[in-house]
Amino acid sequence: MSKQEISIQRSGGCCAPISVSALDEAQAAEGAAVFKALSDPIRLRLMSIIASADGEICVCDFTGQFDVSGPTISHHLRVLRQAGLVDCERRGTWVYYWSLPERMQWISALLSIPEPAALTH
Amino acid sequence: MSKQEISIQRSGGCCAPISVSALDEAQAAEGAAVFKALSDPIRLRLMSIIASADGEICVCDFTGQFDVSGPTISHHLRVLRQAGLVDCERRGTWVYYWSLPERMQWISALLSIPEPAALTH
């Protein structure tokens, strides 16, 4: 998705902020699914570590940052991937993760309170 | 909260976007609780109806918009209120709801991908 397409989505259409127009059932189902992926403290921390990484991050870098087992971390990463928030690639022994900013921008725009200037359109 | 205070929060401090810095456990717990409140399609639609209302909205206006019982709607509204996203007041027969934009701004800023200019600070 190009930056221009994101900009168009953010200013209206399928991604008009909920402070501007009520969501229909399909929009609410899609949004709720993404919020559900972020509704666990471990997943939200994982998301923030991946999103703030410079490019991508190896799963090995999560070691010691969480008081849960490796398989539990893997489960949470899978939920984030299914929600379209991150993607990954296996290279040799390790799996590398990176964030998909378009999804966070979409959900952030959904919640945004438009600036006063935007309301004049 | 003044617009200036919101602006300060959005640009850093407790609300630095997760794309800039990893959340600590307390921030993740608070954020996850708000996302959990928004992780149900009915609650997300209720939130959008309240947030897009001009000022406040009577619970009587939700009638017929959802295929669930009144008590179920009341339950979902209570969850939104406990998450700090809406507030309400009873006046006579009806309860009136309004959104608390600061909370949506906080959670939106948490997810935001900063504009390139913001990264130069």
gemmi code that builds the backbone of each chain (N, CA, C; Angstrom):
import gemmi

chains = {
    "A": [
        ("MET", (0.857, -1.212, 0.000), (0.000, 0.000, 0.000), (0.882, 1.248, 0.000)),
        ("SER", (0.622, 2.184, -0.912), (1.443, 3.382, -0.991), (1.068, 4.368, 0.114)),
        ("LYS", (1.966, 5.340, 0.353), (1.683, 6.352, 1.370), (0.441, 7.152, 0.996)),
        ("GLN", (0.267, 7.369, -0.316), (-0.888, 8.159, -0.749), (-2.182, 7.415, -0.421)),
        ("GLU", (-2.198, 6.107, -0.658), (-3.407, 5.334, -0.369), (-3.738, 5.393, 1.117)),
        ("ILE", (-2.692, 5.299, 1.968), (-2.905, 5.370, 3.409), (-3.509, 6.722, 3.760)),
        ("SER", (-2.943, 7.780, 3.153), (-3.423, 9.124, 3.430), (-4.899, 9.251, 3.069)),
        ("ILE", (-5.291, 8.677, 1.944), (-6.695, 8.748, 1.525), (-7.564, 8.011, 2.527)),
        ("GLN", (-7.105, 6.827, 2.951), (-7.896, 6.060, 3.907), (-8.051, 6.811, 5.224)),
        ("ARG", (-6.969, 7.497, 5.627), (-7.016, 8.159, 6.930), (-7.980, 9.334, 6.923)),
        ("SER", (-8.196, 9.917, 5.741), (-9.011, 11.121, 5.731), (-10.493, 10.819, 5.521)),
        ("GLY", (-10.846, 9.572, 5.330), (-12.270, 9.270, 5.160), (-12.477, 7.861, 4.664)),
        ("GLY", (-13.566, 7.628, 3.983), (-13.847, 6.307, 3.430), (-13.949, 5.264, 4.505)),
        ("CYS", (-13.293, 4.123, 4.283), (-13.420, 3.000, 5.197), (-12.771, 3.288, 6.537)),
        ("CYS", (-12.021, 4.365, 6.586), (-11.294, 4.618, 7.824), (-11.630, 5.967, 8.427)),
        ("ALA", (-12.840, 6.423, 8.243), (-13.257, 7.645, 8.927), (-13.212, 7.376, 10.427)),
        ("PRO", (-12.623, 8.299, 11.201), (-12.549, 8.076, 12.657), (-13.923, 7.822, 13.250)),
        ("ILE", (-13.962, 7.001, 14.285), (-15.255, 6.680, 14.902), (-15.862, 7.898, 15.600)),
        ("SER", (-15.063, 8.947, 15.759), (-15.632, 10.169, 16.319), (-16.411, 10.951, 15.263)),
        ("VAL", (-16.275, 10.519, 13.989), (-16.952, 11.230, 12.899), (-18.191, 10.473, 12.436)),
        ("SER", (-18.069, 9.151, 12.311), (-19.231, 8.380, 11.860), (-19.254, 7.020, 12.531)),
        ("ALA", (-20.463, 6.523, 12.759), (-20.621, 5.212, 13.389), (-20.133, 4.123, 12.433)),
        ("LEU", (-19.518, 3.079, 12.993), (-19.026, 1.971, 12.179), (-20.179, 1.058, 11.794)),
        ("ASP", (-20.083, 0.454, 10.599), (-21.051, -0.594, 10.281), (-20.538, -1.911, 10.864)),
        ("GLU", (-21.337, -2.965, 10.714), (-20.983, -4.233, 11.376), (-19.661, -4.811, 10.869)),
        ("ALA", (-19.414, -4.699, 9.556), (-18.181, -5.268, 8.990), (-16.956, -4.519, 9.503)),
        ("GLN", (-17.042, -3.184, 9.526), (-15.915, -2.388, 10.033), (-15.660, -2.697, 11.500)),
        ("ALA", (-16.750, -2.823, 12.270), (-16.607, -3.099, 13.701), (-15.978, -4.470, 13.934)),
        ("ALA", (-16.356, -5.455, 13.109), (-15.792, -6.802, 13.271), (-14.298, -6.787, 12.973)),
        ("GLU", (-13.908, -6.077, 11.904), (-12.487, -6.026, 11.536), (-11.682, -5.279, 12.597)),
        ("GLY", (-12.212, -4.136, 13.027), (-11.511, -3.354, 14.045), (-11.390, -4.110, 15.355)),
        ("ALA", (-12.492, -4.738, 15.774), (-12.484, -5.467, 17.047), (-11.456, -6.597, 17.032)),
        ("ALA", (-11.289, -7.240, 15.869), (-10.323, -8.338, 15.775), (-8.897, -7.828, 15.994)),
        ("VAL", (-8.606, -6.654, 15.453), (-7.259, -6.092, 15.642), (-7.071, -5.664, 17.103)),
        ("PHE", (-8.101, -5.023, 17.678), (-8.009, -4.629, 19.090), (-7.851, -5.857, 19.992)),
        ("LYS", (-8.504, -6.953, 19.625), (-8.379, -8.176, 20.423), (-6.925, -8.669, 20.420)),
        ("ALA", (-6.278, -8.552, 19.277), (-4.870, -8.976, 19.197), (-3.994, -8.127, 20.118)),
        ("LEU", (-4.406, -6.878, 20.344), (-3.610, -5.958, 21.174), (-4.095, -5.918, 22.624)),
        ("SER", (-5.070, -6.763, 22.964), (-5.715, -6.661, 24.279), (-5.034, -7.494, 25.359)),
        ("ASP", (-3.875, -8.040, 25.038), (-3.107, -8.809, 26.024), (-1.803, -8.062, 26.304)),
        ("PRO", (-1.460, -7.864, 27.587), (-0.256, -7.075, 27.899), (1.023, -7.639, 27.267)),
        ("ILE", (1.152, -8.957, 27.225), (2.368, -9.530, 26.622), (2.390, -9.251, 25.116)),
        ("ARG", (1.238, -9.437, 24.465), (1.199, -9.162, 23.015), (1.467, -7.694, 22.725)),
        ("LEU", (0.932, -6.804, 23.576), (1.138, -5.369, 23.343), (2.615, -5.011, 23.525)),
        ("ARG", (3.263, -5.628, 24.521), (4.707, -5.382, 24.688), (5.500, -5.955, 23.512)),
        ("LEU", (5.134, -7.173, 23.079), (5.805, -7.761, 21.917), (5.658, -6.833, 20.706)),
        ("MET", (4.418, -6.338, 20.519), (4.152, -5.445, 19.383), (5.031, -4.208, 19.466)),
        ("SER", (5.172, -3.651, 20.675), (5.960, -2.424, 20.819), (7.447, -2.693, 20.602)),
        ("ILE", (7.903, -3.872, 21.003), (9.321, -4.213, 20.780), (9.582, -4.381, 19.276)),
        ("ILE", (8.661, -5.061, 18.594), (8.827, -5.266, 17.147), (8.715, -3.934, 16.409)),
        ("ALA", (7.703, -3.128, 16.788), (7.462, -1.867, 16.065), (8.584, -0.859, 16.282)),
        ("SER", (9.233, -0.928, 17.445), (10.289, 0.054, 17.711), (11.667, -0.458, 17.297)),
        ("ALA", (11.724, -1.695, 16.793), (12.999, -2.230, 16.313), (13.391, -1.521, 15.020)),
        ("ASP", (14.661, -1.466, 14.770), (15.150, -0.820, 13.550), (15.071, -1.832, 12.401)),
        ("GLY", (13.908, -1.910, 11.790), (13.724, -2.851, 10.680), (13.073, -4.135, 11.132)),
        ("GLU", (13.892, -5.105, 11.542), (13.333, -6.377, 11.979), (14.035, -6.833, 13.242)),
        ("ILE", (13.455, -7.847, 13.874), (14.023, -8.317, 15.137), (13.936, -9.831, 15.174)),
        ("CYS", (14.992, -10.452, 15.712), (15.059, -11.915, 15.814), (14.297, -12.369, 17.065)),
        ("VAL", (13.566, -13.469, 16.960), (12.861, -13.975, 18.145), (13.827, -14.231, 19.298)),
        ("CYS", (15.081, -14.497, 18.972), (16.066, -14.753, 20.032), (16.240, -13.522, 20.930)),
        ("ASP", (15.910, -12.332, 20.401), (16.036, -11.096, 21.199), (14.938, -10.955, 22.244)),
        ("PHE", (13.886, -11.779, 22.157), (12.824, -11.720, 23.165), (13.199, -12.494, 24.432)),
        ("THR", (14.211, -13.340, 24.310), (14.606, -14.188, 25.439), (14.949, -13.345, 26.670)),
        ("GLY", (14.354, -13.727, 27.787), (14.666, -13.040, 29.039), (13.853, -11.788, 29.268)),
        ("GLN", (13.092, -11.347, 28.265), (12.285, -10.118, 28.432), (10.900, -10.423, 28.973)),
        ("PHE", (10.515, -11.724, 28.973), (9.176, -12.109, 29.417), (9.258, -13.308, 30.361)),
        ("ASP", (8.357, -13.311, 31.345), (8.329, -14.430, 32.300), (7.390, -15.530, 31.817)),
        ("VAL", (7.422, -15.814, 30.538), (6.585, -16.895, 30.003), (7.447, -17.763, 29.101)),
        ("SER", (6.927, -18.945, 28.770), (7.710, -19.912, 27.994), (7.840, -19.489, 26.527)),
        ("GLY", (8.786, -20.089, 25.858), (8.979, -19.850, 24.425), (7.725, -20.146, 23.606)),
        ("PRO", (7.079, -21.316, 23.842), (5.856, -21.605, 23.084), (4.749, -20.571, 23.310)),
        ("THR", (4.690, -20.006, 24.524), (3.680, -18.965, 24.789), (3.986, -17.709, 23.981)),
        ("ILE", (5.271, -17.341, 23.934), (5.676, -16.196, 23.102), (5.296, -16.469, 21.640)),
        ("SER", (5.578, -17.693, 21.177), (5.259, -18.049, 19.784), (3.766, -17.922, 19.520)),
        ("HIS", (2.959, -18.354, 20.486), (1.509, -18.238, 20.332), (1.098, -16.774, 20.171)),
        ("HIS", (1.627, -15.909, 21.045), (1.254, -14.493, 20.980), (1.720, -13.857, 19.660)),
        ("LEU", (2.903, -14.244, 19.190), (3.394, -13.704, 17.921), (2.492, -14.139, 16.764)),
        ("ARG", (1.981, -15.373, 16.854), (1.085, -15.873, 15.800), (-0.216, -15.055, 15.771)),
        ("VAL", (-0.717, -14.706, 16.946), (-1.951, -13.896, 17.009), (-1.721, -12.515, 16.368)),
        ("LEU", (-0.561, -11.914, 16.670), (-0.247, -10.605, 16.067), (-0.143, -10.716, 14.548)),
        ("ARG", (0.423, -11.850, 14.083), (0.577, -12.039, 12.631), (-0.786, -12.241, 11.981)),
        ("GLN", (-1.650, -13.024, 12.621), (-2.978, -13.265, 12.053), (-3.812, -11.985, 12.000)),
        ("ALA", (-3.510, -11.043, 12.886), (-4.235, -9.762, 12.889), (-3.658, -8.782, 11.874)),
        ("GLY", (-2.606, -9.197, 11.174), (-2.023, -8.333, 10.151), (-1.134, -7.232, 10.705)),
        ("LEU", (-0.714, -7.385, 11.966), (0.100, -6.337, 12.597), (1.597, -6.551, 12.390)),
        ("VAL", (2.002, -7.804, 12.218), (3.421, -8.109, 11.992), (3.514, -9.200, 10.923)),
        ("ASP", (4.714, -9.359, 10.385), (4.972, -10.497, 9.507), (6.336, -11.056, 9.897)),
        ("CYS", (6.663, -12.232, 9.398), (7.924, -12.863, 9.797), (8.480, -13.731, 8.686)),
        ("GLU", (9.749, -14.118, 8.873), (10.418, -14.997, 7.920), (11.428, -15.841, 8.684)),
        ("ARG", (11.433, -17.143, 8.394), (12.448, -18.007, 9.014), (13.711, -17.948, 8.174)),
        ("ARG", (14.848, -17.771, 8.871), (16.157, -17.849, 8.204), (17.061, -18.698, 9.062)),
        ("GLY", (17.277, -19.938, 8.622), (18.099, -20.851, 9.406), (17.412, -21.215, 10.699)),
        ("THR", (18.097, -21.018, 11.819), (17.558, -21.401, 13.123), (16.468, -20.459, 13.604)),
        ("TRP", (16.557, -19.185, 13.248), (15.712, -18.172, 13.865), (14.626, -17.627, 12.942)),
        ("VAL", (13.611, -17.081, 13.588), (12.542, -16.401, 12.855), (12.689, -14.908, 13.133)),
        ("TYR", (12.556, -14.108, 12.090), (12.704, -12.655, 12.203), (11.342, -11.986, 11.981)),
        ("TYR", (11.019, -11.015, 12.825), (9.726, -10.323, 12.773), (9.899, -8.845, 12.436)),
        ("TRP", (8.933, -8.311, 11.723), (8.881, -6.873, 11.481), (7.423, -6.430, 11.539)),
        ("SER", (7.202, -5.147, 11.852), (5.825, -4.647, 11.973), (5.292, -4.217, 10.614)),
        ("LEU", (3.967, -4.220, 10.490), (3.290, -3.763, 9.278), (2.561, -2.455, 9.642)),
        ("PRO", (3.253, -1.310, 9.453), (2.734, -0.031, 9.963), (1.353, 0.337, 9.428)),
        ("GLU", (1.026, -0.137, 8.209), (-0.284, 0.238, 7.635), (-1.422, -0.176, 8.565)),
        ("ARG", (-1.275, -1.347, 9.203), (-2.346, -1.844, 10.069), (-2.479, -0.978, 11.325)),
        ("MET", (-1.341, -0.589, 11.877), (-1.393, 0.279, 13.063), (-1.929, 1.649, 12.686)),
        ("GLN", (-1.554, 2.137, 11.505), (-2.066, 3.439, 11.059), (-3.579, 3.366, 10.872)),
        ("TRP", (-4.041, 2.259, 10.326), (-5.485, 2.090, 10.083), (-6.245, 2.143, 11.405)),
        ("ILE", (-5.767, 1.385, 12.376), (-6.475, 1.298, 13.656), (-6.310, 2.588, 14.460)),
        ("SER", (-5.154, 3.240, 14.305), (-4.940, 4.522, 14.982), (-5.867, 5.584, 14.402)),
        ("ALA", (-5.992, 5.590, 13.060), (-6.862, 6.569, 12.405), (-8.321, 6.349, 12.800)),
        ("LEU", (-8.671, 5.092, 13.007), (-10.041, 4.756, 13.409), (-10.406, 5.445, 14.727)),
        ("LEU", (-9.412, 5.564, 15.609), (-9.657, 6.129, 16.940), (-9.407, 7.624, 17.013)),
        ("SER", (-8.777, 8.165, 15.980), (-8.306, 9.546, 16.071), (-9.428, 10.543, 16.243)),
        ("ILE", (-9.130, 11.552, 17.033), (-9.976, 12.733, 17.097), (-9.413, 13.683, 16.050)),
        ("PRO", (-10.186, 13.991, 15.000), (-9.624, 14.835, 13.943), (-9.204, 16.195, 14.483)),
        ("GLU", (-8.155, 16.732, 13.869), (-7.762, 18.107, 14.188), (-8.885, 19.036, 13.738)),
        ("PRO", (-9.033, 20.218, 14.385), (-10.104, 21.138, 14.001), (-10.138, 21.431, 12.502)),
        ("ALA", (-8.946, 21.568, 11.873), (-8.901, 21.895, 10.444), (-9.578, 20.812, 9.614)),
        ("ALA", (-9.419, 19.546, 10.045), (-9.975, 18.439, 9.278), (-11.502, 18.461, 9.290)),
        ("LEU", (-12.071, 19.087, 10.306), (-13.522, 19.114, 10.425), (-14.164, 20.111, 9.465)),
        ("THR", (-13.348, 20.973, 8.859), (-13.910, 21.971, 7.963), (-14.216, 21.373, 6.590)),
        ("HIS", (-13.705, 20.168, 6.301), (-13.967, 19.556, 4.985), (-15.403, 19.080, 4.888)),
    ],
    "B": [
        ("MET", (-8.596, 18.192, 30.520), (-7.223, 18.262, 29.988), (-7.180, 19.237, 28.804)),
        ("SER", (-6.219, 20.155, 28.795), (-6.158, 21.142, 27.728), (-5.568, 20.508, 26.467)),
        ("LYS", (-5.789, 21.198, 25.324), (-5.234, 20.699, 24.067), (-3.716, 20.643, 24.120)),
        ("GLN", (-3.127, 21.626, 24.843), (-1.670, 21.649, 24.928), (-1.150, 20.421, 25.672)),
        ("GLU", (-1.833, 20.068, 26.771), (-1.388, 18.901, 27.530), (-1.472, 17.640, 26.677)),
        ("ILE", (-2.568, 17.521, 25.900), (-2.714, 16.357, 25.026), (-1.576, 16.321, 24.024)),
        ("SER", (-1.272, 17.507, 23.475), (-0.217, 17.587, 22.479), (1.120, 17.133, 23.055)),
        ("ILE", (1.389, 17.528, 24.301), (2.648, 17.132, 24.938), (2.679, 15.616, 25.121)),
        ("GLN", (1.559, 15.060, 25.587), (1.514, 13.612, 25.783), (1.723, 12.866, 24.478)),
        ("ARG", (1.140, 13.393, 23.404), (1.214, 12.686, 22.138), (2.620, 12.664, 21.584)),
        ("SER", (3.432, 13.665, 21.971), (4.752, 13.746, 21.362), (5.806, 12.997, 22.176)),
        ("GLY", (5.449, 12.417, 23.300), (6.456, 11.685, 24.053), (5.970, 11.335, 25.431)),
        ("GLY", (6.887, 11.161, 26.372), (6.517, 10.844, 27.747), (5.774, 9.540, 27.838)),
        ("CYS", (4.679, 9.541, 28.589), (3.967, 8.299, 28.838), (3.284, 7.787, 27.590)),
        ("CYS", (3.259, 8.596, 26.574), (2.516, 8.180, 25.399), (3.364, 8.187, 24.139)),
        ("ALA", (4.656, 7.892, 24.272), (5.477, 7.740, 23.077), (4.912, 6.579, 22.266)),
        ("PRO", (4.732, 6.764, 20.958), (4.176, 5.670, 20.155), (5.003, 4.394, 20.293)),
        ("ILE", (4.330, 3.259, 20.193), (5.045, 1.992, 20.359), (6.011, 1.745, 19.210)),
        ("SER", (5.883, 2.528, 18.147), (6.855, 2.388, 17.055), (8.162, 3.090, 17.400)),
        ("VAL", (8.160, 3.867, 18.496), (9.360, 4.618, 18.890), (10.074, 3.934, 20.060)),
        ("SER", (9.315, 3.483, 21.043), (9.959, 2.827, 22.182), (9.083, 1.698, 22.721)),
        ("ALA", (9.729, 0.662, 23.221), (8.999, -0.479, 23.773), (8.272, -0.055, 25.047)),
        ("LEU", (7.091, -0.607, 25.256), (6.314, -0.293, 26.452), (6.859, -1.051, 27.643)),
        ("ASP", (6.771, -0.432, 28.842), (7.084, -1.205, 30.035), (5.818, -1.963, 30.463)),
        ("GLU", (5.942, -2.773, 31.504), (4.818, -3.642, 31.877), (3.570, -2.860, 32.286)),
        ("ALA", (3.759, -1.742, 33.003), (2.606, -0.952, 33.457), (1.879, -0.312, 32.283)),
        ("GLN", (2.645, 0.252, 31.337), (2.034, 0.860, 30.156), (1.281, -0.190, 29.340)),
        ("ALA", (1.896, -1.370, 29.205), (1.276, -2.446, 28.428), (-0.021, -2.910, 29.084)),
        ("ALA", (-0.023, -2.986, 30.420), (-1.227, -3.428, 31.124), (-2.361, -2.422, 30.937)),
        ("GLU", (-2.028, -1.125, 31.024), (-3.054, -0.090, 30.870), (-3.582, -0.065, 29.431)),
        ("GLY", (-2.658, -0.116, 28.484), (-3.065, -0.105, 27.074), (-3.894, -1.323, 26.722)),
        ("ALA", (-3.457, -2.499, 27.174), (-4.167, -3.740, 26.850), (-5.593, -3.714, 27.397)),
        ("ALA", (-5.781, -3.094, 28.572), (-7.121, -3.028, 29.158), (-8.060, -2.189, 28.292)),
        ("VAL", (-7.532, -1.099, 27.737), (-8.366, -0.261, 26.866), (-8.670, -1.001, 25.561)),
        ("PHE", (-7.640, -1.655, 24.995), (-7.871, -2.419, 23.764), (-8.880, -3.545, 23.996)),
        ("LYS", (-8.841, -4.138, 25.178), (-9.784, -5.210, 25.487), (-11.223, -4.671, 25.462)),
        ("ALA", (-11.395, -3.462, 25.975), (-12.741, -2.857, 25.959), (-13.233, -2.643, 24.535)),
        ("LEU", (-12.292, -2.446, 23.610), (-12.663, -2.189, 22.211), (-12.617, -3.451, 21.352)),
        ("SER", (-12.364, -4.599, 21.971), (-12.122, -5.829, 21.201), (-13.400, -6.614, 20.909)),
        ("ASP", (-14.535, -6.035, 21.212), (-15.810, -6.687, 20.912), (-16.549, -5.839, 19.869)),
        ("PRO", (-17.055, -6.475, 18.793), (-17.695, -5.689, 17.716), (-18.857, -4.823, 18.204)),
        ("ILE", (-19.648, -5.345, 19.143), (-20.780, -4.542, 19.628), (-20.266, -3.339, 20.421)),
        ("ARG", (-19.274, -3.563, 21.280), (-18.726, -2.431, 22.040), (-18.087, -1.390, 21.123)),
        ("LEU", (-17.394, -1.877, 20.070), (-16.741, -0.936, 19.160), (-17.789, -0.115, 18.407)),
        ("ARG", (-18.906, -0.760, 18.009), (-19.983, -0.005, 17.348), (-20.620, 0.973, 18.335)),
        ("LEU", (-20.867, 0.529, 19.570), (-21.418, 1.438, 20.586), (-20.495, 2.636, 20.767)),
        ("MET", (-19.191, 2.346, 20.864), (-18.208, 3.422, 21.046), (-18.284, 4.406, 19.884)),
        ("SER", (-18.403, 3.893, 18.661), (-18.435, 4.777, 17.490), (-19.722, 5.597, 17.455)),
        ("ILE", (-20.822, 5.010, 17.895), (-22.095, 5.758, 17.925), (-22.008, 6.883, 18.960)),
        ("ILE", (-21.447, 6.558, 20.132), (-21.328, 7.581, 21.186), (-20.335, 8.671, 20.762)),
        ("ALA", (-19.189, 8.241, 20.198), (-18.141, 9.211, 19.847), (-18.561, 10.119, 18.700)),
        ("SER", (-19.416, 9.609, 17.814), (-19.826, 10.433, 16.671), (-21.103, 11.221, 16.960)),
        ("ALA", (-21.667, 11.028, 18.150), (-22.862, 11.797, 18.522), (-22.476, 13.260, 18.755)),
        ("ASP", (-23.404, 14.130, 18.550), (-23.145, 15.546, 18.766), (-23.335, 15.839, 20.259)),
        ("GLY", (-22.267, 15.648, 21.027), (-22.341, 15.896, 22.473), (-22.614, 14.632, 23.252)),
        ("GLU", (-23.891, 14.310, 23.458), (-24.218, 13.103, 24.215), (-25.363, 12.373, 23.526)),
        ("ILE", (-25.592, 11.152, 23.970), (-26.616, 10.337, 23.334), (-27.363, 9.558, 24.414)),
        ("CYS", (-28.675, 9.446, 24.218), (-29.529, 8.722, 25.164), (-29.470, 7.224, 24.864)),
        ("VAL", (-29.441, 6.395, 25.891), (-29.439, 4.944, 25.647), (-30.660, 4.522, 24.836)),
        ("CYS", (-31.726, 5.300, 24.916), (-32.930, 4.946, 24.145), (-32.654, 4.980, 22.640)),
        ("ASP", (-31.612, 5.726, 22.224), (-31.279, 5.799, 20.801), (-30.571, 4.548, 20.284)),
        ("PHE", (-30.151, 3.667, 21.204), (-29.504, 2.418, 20.769), (-30.538, 1.361, 20.382)),
        ("THR", (-31.792, 1.586, 20.810), (-32.848, 0.601, 20.575), (-32.988, 0.312, 19.079)),
        ("GLY", (-32.995, -0.970, 18.755), (-33.201, -1.364, 17.365), (-31.944, -1.381, 16.535)),
        ("GLN", (-30.834, -0.869, 17.093), (-29.581, -0.849, 16.312), (-28.755, -2.113, 16.530)),
        ("PHE", (-29.145, -2.917, 17.545), (-28.364, -4.119, 17.862), (-29.301, -5.305, 18.069)),
        ("ASP", (-28.831, -6.477, 17.661), (-29.637, -7.693, 17.833), (-29.338, -8.359, 19.167)),
        ("VAL", (-29.181, -7.571, 20.210), (-28.940, -8.142, 21.539), (-29.878, -7.456, 22.527)),
        ("SER", (-30.008, -8.046, 23.714), (-30.956, -7.527, 24.712), (-30.460, -6.226, 25.348)),
        ("GLY", (-31.376, -5.516, 25.977), (-31.026, -4.300, 26.701), (-29.958, -4.521, 27.763)),
        ("PRO", (-30.120, -5.573, 28.602), (-29.086, -5.827, 29.615), (-27.704, -6.089, 29.008)),
        ("THR", (-27.675, -6.718, 27.829), (-26.377, -6.958, 27.171), (-25.762, -5.629, 26.741)),
        ("ILE", (-26.580, -4.751, 26.182), (-26.088, -3.409, 25.813), (-25.559, -2.700, 27.068)),
        ("SER", (-26.306, -2.796, 28.160), (-25.882, -2.148, 29.418), (-24.534, -2.685, 29.883)),
        ("HIS", (-24.355, -4.000, 29.768), (-23.079, -4.606, 30.154), (-21.930, -4.020, 29.326)),
        ("HIS", (-22.134, -3.962, 28.004), (-21.064, -3.451, 27.132), (-20.763, -1.976, 27.436)),
        ("LEU", (-21.807, -1.198, 27.710), (-21.594, 0.214, 28.047), (-20.798, 0.348, 29.344)),
        ("ARG", (-21.060, -0.546, 30.292), (-20.329, -0.510, 31.560), (-18.837, -0.794, 31.333)),
        ("VAL", (-18.539, -1.734, 30.434), (-17.136, -2.049, 30.130), (-16.433, -0.830, 29.524)),
        ("LEU", (-17.128, -0.153, 28.611), (-16.536, 1.047, 27.994), (-16.279, 2.130, 29.045)),
        ("ARG", (-17.207, 2.238, 30.001), (-17.056, 3.254, 31.052), (-15.902, 2.903, 31.992)),
        ("GLN", (-15.791, 1.633, 32.335), (-14.699, 1.206, 33.220), (-13.333, 1.411, 32.560)),
        ("ALA", (-13.309, 1.375, 31.231), (-12.042, 1.585, 30.512), (-11.720, 3.065, 30.339)),
        ("GLY", (-12.617, 3.929, 30.822), (-12.362, 5.367, 30.732), (-12.645, 5.960, 29.370)),
        ("LEU", (-13.385, 5.204, 28.523), (-13.651, 5.685, 27.164), (-14.926, 6.520, 27.075)),
        ("VAL", (-15.871, 6.275, 27.970), (-17.129, 7.046, 27.976), (-17.505, 7.346, 29.430)),
        ("ASP", (-18.417, 8.285, 29.587), (-19.014, 8.518, 30.896), (-20.515, 8.707, 30.697)),
        ("CYS", (-21.265, 8.691, 31.780), (-22.715, 8.775, 31.630), (-23.358, 9.446, 32.833)),
        ("GLU", (-24.628, 9.793, 32.665), (-25.398, 10.418, 33.745), (-26.859, 10.025, 33.574)),
        ("ARG", (-27.493, 9.633, 34.671), (-28.923, 9.328, 34.608), (-29.703, 10.618, 34.794)),
        ("ARG", (-30.698, 10.817, 33.926), (-31.622, 11.947, 34.082), (-33.031, 11.420, 33.881)),
        ("GLY", (-33.752, 11.267, 35.005), (-35.108, 10.713, 34.925), (-35.067, 9.270, 34.490)),
        ("THR", (-35.814, 8.924, 33.455), (-35.925, 7.535, 33.004), (-34.662, 7.048, 32.306)),
        ("TRP", (-33.969, 7.952, 31.617), (-32.906, 7.534, 30.714), (-31.498, 7.863, 31.217)),
        ("VAL", (-30.537, 7.127, 30.669), (-29.124, 7.399, 30.939), (-28.514, 7.984, 29.664)),
        ("TYR", (-27.730, 9.029, 29.821), (-27.099, 9.700, 28.675), (-25.589, 9.441, 28.704)),
        ("TYR", (-25.039, 9.132, 27.528), (-23.605, 8.809, 27.412), (-22.883, 9.829, 26.550)),
        ("TRP", (-21.617, 10.063, 26.879), (-20.755, 10.875, 26.027), (-19.351, 10.263, 26.043)),
        ("SER", (-18.589, 10.533, 25.001), (-17.242, 9.953, 24.915), (-16.231, 10.832, 25.646)),
        ("LEU", (-15.134, 10.215, 26.058), (-14.026, 10.929, 26.702), (-12.851, 10.898, 25.716)),
        ("PRO", (-12.750, 11.920, 24.864), (-11.785, 11.887, 23.753), (-10.332, 11.701, 24.196)),
        ("GLU", (-9.989, 12.170, 25.411), (-8.588, 12.058, 25.851), (-8.126, 10.601, 25.830)),
        ("ARG", (-9.033, 9.706, 26.218), (-8.657, 8.290, 26.269), (-8.423, 7.734, 24.867)),
        ("MET", (-9.267, 8.120, 23.924), (-9.076, 7.656, 22.545), (-7.819, 8.264, 21.948)),
        ("GLN", (-7.561, 9.529, 22.287), (-6.340, 10.164, 21.791), (-5.105, 9.467, 22.352)),
        ("TRP", (-5.190, 9.110, 23.625), (-4.055, 8.436, 24.263), (-3.747, 7.118, 23.558)),
        ("ILE", (-4.786, 6.328, 23.323), (-4.585, 5.010, 22.731), (-4.239, 5.122, 21.242)),
        ("SER", (-4.787, 6.144, 20.603), (-4.459, 6.368, 19.195), (-3.001, 6.782, 19.054)),
        ("ALA", (-2.555, 7.677, 19.950), (-1.168, 8.134, 19.903), (-0.199, 6.986, 20.183)),
        ("LEU", (-0.642, 6.059, 21.031), (0.192, 4.902, 21.354), (0.506, 4.082, 20.096)),
        ("LEU", (-0.456, 4.042, 19.180), (-0.298, 3.232, 17.971), (0.275, 4.001, 16.796)),
        ("SER", (0.306, 5.313, 16.924), (0.632, 6.142, 15.765), (2.026, 5.883, 15.233)),
        ("ILE", (2.098, 5.945, 13.923), (3.399, 6.000, 13.271), (3.716, 7.481, 13.137)),
        ("PRO", (4.784, 7.958, 13.808), (5.041, 9.400, 13.765), (5.271, 9.883, 12.336)),
        ("GLU", (4.851, 11.124, 12.091), (5.164, 11.752, 10.807), (6.680, 11.921, 10.742)),
        ("PRO", (7.253, 11.941, 9.523), (8.711, 12.096, 9.408), (9.242, 13.295, 10.188)),
        ("ALA", (8.508, 14.424, 10.195), (8.994, 15.622, 10.895), (9.162, 15.365, 12.382)),
        ("ALA", (8.267, 14.543, 12.960), (8.314, 14.281, 14.394), (9.565, 13.492, 14.772)),
        ("LEU", (10.111, 12.768, 13.805), (11.277, 11.944, 14.094), (12.559, 12.760, 14.198)),
        ("THR", (12.498, 14.012, 13.762), (13.709, 14.821, 13.789), (13.982, 15.366, 15.176)),
        ("HIS", (13.004, 15.294, 16.098), (13.213, 15.805, 17.459), (14.163, 14.904, 18.235)),
    ],
}
model = gemmi.Model(1)
for chain_id, residues in chains.items():
    chain = gemmi.Chain(chain_id)
    for i, (resn, *xyz) in enumerate(residues, 1):
        res = gemmi.Residue()
        res.name, res.seqid = resn, gemmi.SeqId(i, " ")
        for name, pos in zip(("N", "CA", "C"), xyz):
            atom = gemmi.Atom()
            atom.name, atom.element = name, gemmi.Element(name[0])
            atom.pos, atom.b_iso = gemmi.Position(*pos), 0.0
            res.add_atom(atom)
        chain.add_residue(res)
    model.add_chain(chain)
structure = gemmi.Structure()
structure.add_model(model)
structure.setup_entities()
